[in-house]
């Protein structure tokens, strides 16, 4: 393993975990949070965010230029819908010789673009990889291991990152389908919201039908976009269902449950925007996505959730598997 200087850009629960993890593996880590960020202010004051405590070896800064100056790898963990604006802030800085690792699961709502596409549009030829797959901070910090995926069109970067980031806590697999892994990772959050809606109505038993249909329709989309449909059955999508469809730690599942119960939910649920992006892709590639359409109709068009779920699961099996 080669030890690297790493800047983790984004101080939310996942960004803080990434800093904690990469320091644990042995890299030199600097964690960046925006000036005025309540999360960063708390970390600056206590080095604790309620889920984990950062060791003194992780350096904290609210100066973006200082954060990236010495870094060889820029690990980005911001909201998917904020990525383009954030990269516009990053683009004037000296980035030659650096690599970007995107650690979010989403699609750009307005365009349907994958996040690696957004990065290429914003930063040009900066080498880029994605880090996706199952896992929750609460489990990792207790020492519960999991498997994740790193994928990139840059084969050398992918090989290096898997070697440098792997440990006894996270075993990384080499991704072989960037389109499939990005679409699958983003779409599982929409399935997570649907699962939460089922929980809210006491229909947890229907999660088996939801999962089987979810992989099927996302596999069709991946294939239409030029990826391998079997990627839907890998770690980035089906492999992340346990952590998204069933886990009490999943923000998307909890959001869906709270929504149908009429309860407020204050955490980020990327699937709410991702379902809109998937509708764009559905129309562009002429692929029917019933689950995404049902979630979108409930969240963004005011359709009754119980009616939408009933319509979704009453579709004939013959129609589903055409």
SVG drawing of the C-alpha trace seen along z (x, -y; Angstrom):
<svg xmlns="http://www.w3.org/2000/svg" viewBox="-55 -31 59 44">
<polyline fill="none" stroke="black" stroke-width="0.4" points="0.0,0.0 1.3,-3.5 0.6,-6.1 -1.0,-9.2 -1.9,-12.8 -5.7,-12.9 -8.1,-15.8 -11.7,-14.8 -14.0,-17.5 -17.3,-17.5 -17.8,-17.1 -21.2,-15.4 -21.5,-12.0 -20.1,-10.2 -17.3,-12.7 -16.2,-12.6 -16.3,-8.8 -14.1,-8.8 -11.6,-11.0 -11.7,-8.7 -11.3,-5.6 -8.5,-6.8 -6.6,-8.0 -7.1,-4.6 -5.6,-2.9 -2.5,-5.1 -2.9,-8.0 -2.3,-11.6 -5.8,-13.2 -7.1,-16.7 -10.9,-17.2 -12.5,-20.3 -15.9,-21.8 -17.3,-25.1 -16.9,-28.2 -20.0,-28.6 -20.9,-24.9 -22.6,-23.8 -21.1,-20.3 -17.6,-21.7 -18.0,-24.1 -18.8,-21.1 -15.9,-19.1 -13.5,-22.0 -14.8,-22.4 -15.0,-18.8 -13.7,-16.5 -16.9,-14.5 -20.0,-14.4 -22.1,-12.1 -21.2,-9.1 -17.4,-9.1 -14.5,-10.9 -11.7,-12.1 -8.2,-11.5 -5.8,-14.5 -3.9,-13.1 -6.9,-14.2 -6.3,-17.9 -9.4,-20.1 -9.7,-23.2 -12.3,-25.5 -9.8,-26.8 -10.4,-24.9 -7.2,-26.0 -5.2,-24.8 -7.1,-21.5 -6.2,-20.5 -2.7,-22.1 -0.7,-19.0 -3.3,-16.4 -2.7,-13.7 -6.2,-12.4 -9.4,-14.6 -12.2,-12.5 -15.4,-14.3 -18.5,-13.8 -21.1,-16.5 -24.8,-16.3 -25.1,-15.0 -27.2,-18.1 -24.5,-20.4 -21.6,-18.7 -21.5,-20.9 -21.5,-24.1 -18.8,-22.7 -16.6,-21.6 -16.9,-25.1 -15.3,-26.3 -12.6,-23.7 -11.8,-24.2 -9.7,-27.4 -7.3,-25.6 -4.1,-23.8 -5.3,-20.3 -2.6,-18.9 -1.4,-15.5 -4.3,-15.0 -7.1,-12.4 -10.8,-12.8 -12.8,-10.1 -16.6,-10.7 -18.2,-9.2 -21.8,-10.0 -24.7,-8.0 -26.9,-10.1 -27.6,-11.6 -28.0,-15.2 -31.7,-15.9 -31.8,-18.6 -29.9,-16.6 -29.9,-13.0 -26.1,-13.1 -24.0,-10.6 -21.7,-12.3 -18.5,-11.2 -20.0,-13.0 -20.6,-16.1 -17.0,-16.0 -15.6,-15.6 -17.7,-18.6 -16.5,-20.7 -12.9,-19.7 -11.9,-18.3 -9.2,-15.7 -8.7,-15.3 -8.7,-11.5 -11.9,-10.4 -13.1,-7.3 -16.3,-6.5 -16.5,-4.7 -19.9,-3.0 -21.5,0.0 -23.1,0.9 -22.1,-0.3 -23.2,-2.6 -21.0,-4.7 -22.7,-3.2 -21.6,0.3 -18.1,-0.6 -17.1,-2.5 -18.2,0.6 -15.8,2.7 -18.4,4.4 -16.7,5.0 -18.3,4.7 -17.4,4.9 -17.5,1.9 -16.5,1.0 -14.2,-1.4 -14.7,-2.0 -13.1,-4.3 -12.4,-4.6 -8.8,-5.1 -7.6,-1.6 -4.4,-2.6 -6.2,-4.9 -8.7,-2.1 -6.0,0.4 -4.0,-2.0 -7.0,-3.1 -8.2,0.4 -4.8,1.4 -4.3,-1.8 -7.7,-2.0 -8.4,1.7 -8.3,2.9 -9.7,5.4 -12.7,3.1 -13.5,2.5 -12.7,5.0 -12.8,3.2 -13.7,4.9 -12.6,3.6 -15.6,2.2 -15.9,3.2 -18.9,1.1 -18.8,-2.6 -22.2,-3.3 -23.8,-0.3 -22.2,-1.0 -23.1,-4.7 -26.7,-4.2 -27.2,-1.2 -25.8,-3.1 -28.0,-6.1 -31.2,-4.1 -31.0,-2.0 -31.8,-5.1 -35.2,-5.4 -35.9,-1.7 -35.0,-2.6 -37.6,-5.4 -40.2,-2.9 -39.2,-0.4 -39.7,-3.0 -43.2,-3.8 -44.0,-0.1 -42.8,-0.1 -45.0,-3.1 -48.0,-1.2 -47.0,2.1 -46.4,3.7 -42.8,4.9 -43.6,8.3 -43.7,6.7 -40.1,5.7 -39.2,9.0 -41.3,8.0 -39.9,4.5 -36.3,5.8 -36.8,8.3 -38.6,5.7 -36.1,3.0 -33.1,4.9 -35.0,5.9 -36.0,2.4 -32.6,0.8 -30.8,3.6 -32.9,2.7 -31.9,-1.0 -28.2,-0.2 -28.3,1.9 -30.0,-0.8 -27.4,-3.3 -24.6,-1.1 -23.7,0.7 -23.9,4.3 -27.5,5.1 -25.9,7.6 -24.4,4.6 -27.7,4.2 -27.1,7.4 -23.7,6.3 -22.6,4.6 -23.5,1.1 -27.3,1.9 -28.6,5.2 -25.6,5.6 -26.6,2.3 -30.2,3.3 -29.7,4.7 -28.2,1.4 -30.8,-0.7 -34.1,1.3 -33.9,2.8 -31.5,0.8 -32.7,-1.6 -29.7,-3.7 -30.8,-4.3 -31.8,-7.9 -33.8,-7.1 -35.8,-4.3 -36.5,-6.5 -37.5,-9.4 -40.0,-7.2 -41.5,-5.9 -41.8,-9.4 -43.3,-10.8 -46.3,-8.4 -46.8,-9.0 -46.9,-12.7 -43.9,-13.2 -41.0,-15.6 -37.6,-14.3 -34.6,-16.5 -31.8,-14.4 -30.7,-14.3 -32.4,-11.6 -30.7,-11.6 -33.4,-9.3 -35.9,-12.2 -33.9,-14.0 -32.6,-10.8 -36.1,-9.7 -36.5,-12.9 -33.2,-12.2 -34.3,-8.6 -37.5,-9.9 -35.3,-12.0 -33.3,-8.8 -36.4,-6.7 -37.7,-9.1 -34.4,-9.6 -33.7,-5.8 -37.3,-4.6 -37.1,-2.3 -40.1,-2.0 -39.2,-2.5 -42.4,-1.9 -40.8,-2.1 -39.2,-5.4 -42.4,-6.8 -44.4,-5.7 -42.0,-7.4 -41.8,-10.5 -45.6,-10.7 -45.9,-10.5 -43.1,-12.9 -43.4,-15.5 -46.9,-15.2 -49.0,-14.8 -50.3,-11.3 -51.7,-9.4 -48.9,-7.0 -51.2,-4.1 -52.8,-4.3 -49.4,-4.5 -48.1,-1.5 -51.2,0.5 -51.0,-0.3 -47.3,0.6 -47.7,4.0 -50.9,5.0 -49.2,4.9 -49.3,8.3 -46.2,10.5 -46.5,11.0 -46.2,7.3 -43.3,6.9 -41.1,9.5 -41.7,8.5"/>
</svg>
